Amino acid sequence: WSLAFETTERVGGNGLEPVGGYGWGGAYGSVYRVDPSARLVLVLMLNQLPNATDIRSKFQTLVHQAVVPE
């Protein structure tokens, strides 16, 4: 982590994110992720406080399962 920006450095380190993926998570639940290997950008805009839901992780998992070939 660096200034609220993260990178994935090992397989399984961040769910289904591949090595080299990076992104940012907002305080109110929004998320921005980039998967360079799949040429994929994920953006989920939420405005939720307190952020007591797992929608961010579900969103990322469902998008990867739907569009990234295994």
C-alpha positions as CSV (number, residue, x, y, z in Angstrom):
1,W,0.0,0.0,0.0
2,S,1.1,3.5,-0.7
3,L,-1.1,6.5,-0.3
4,A,-4.2,4.3,-0.5
5,F,-3.1,2.7,-3.7
6,E,-2.4,-1.1,-3.8
7,T,-0.7,-3.6,-6.1
8,T,-1.0,-7.3,-6.1
9,E,2.4,-9.0,-5.9
10,R,1.5,-12.7,-5.4
11,V,-1.2,-15.0,-6.5
12,G,-4.1,-15.2,-4.0
13,G,-2.9,-12.0,-2.3
14,N,-6.1,-10.2,-3.2
15,G,-8.8,-12.7,-4.1
16,L,-8.8,-13.3,-7.8
17,E,-6.6,-10.4,-8.7
18,P,-3.6,-11.5,-10.8
19,V,0.0,-10.5,-10.1
20,G,0.5,-7.0,-11.5
21,G,-3.1,-5.8,-10.8
22,Y,-3.5,-2.5,-9.0
23,G,-6.1,-0.2,-7.8
24,W,-7.6,2.0,-5.1
25,G,-10.5,1.7,-2.6
26,G,-12.5,4.7,-1.5
27,A,-13.6,5.5,2.0
28,Y,-17.3,5.3,1.1
29,G,-17.1,2.0,-0.6
30,S,-16.0,2.8,-4.2
31,V,-13.4,0.7,-5.9
32,Y,-11.1,1.1,-8.9
33,R,-9.1,-1.9,-10.1
34,V,-6.9,-2.5,-13.1
35,D,-6.0,-5.9,-14.4
36,P,-3.3,-5.3,-17.1
37,S,-3.0,-9.0,-18.1
38,A,-6.7,-9.1,-19.0
39,R,-6.9,-5.5,-20.3
40,L,-9.7,-4.9,-17.7
41,V,-10.7,-1.9,-15.7
42,L,-13.3,-2.2,-12.9
43,V,-15.0,0.8,-11.4
44,L,-17.7,0.5,-8.7
45,M,-19.1,3.8,-7.4
46,L,-20.7,3.6,-4.0
47,N,-21.6,6.3,-1.4
48,Q,-22.1,4.3,1.7
49,L,-21.1,5.0,5.3
50,P,-20.7,3.0,7.3
51,N,-19.4,0.6,4.7
52,A,-20.6,-2.6,6.3
53,T,-21.2,-4.7,3.1
54,D,-19.0,-7.1,1.1
55,I,-20.3,-5.8,-2.2
56,R,-16.8,-4.6,-3.2
57,S,-15.2,-8.1,-3.0
58,K,-18.3,-9.7,-4.6
59,F,-18.2,-7.3,-7.5
60,Q,-14.6,-7.9,-8.2
61,T,-15.0,-11.7,-8.0
62,L,-18.1,-11.8,-10.2
63,V,-16.5,-9.6,-12.9
64,H,-13.4,-11.7,-13.0
65,Q,-15.4,-14.9,-13.2
66,A,-17.5,-13.5,-16.0
67,V,-14.9,-12.1,-18.3
68,V,-11.4,-13.5,-17.5
69,P,-10.7,-16.8,-19.2
70,E,-9.2,-19.5,-17.0
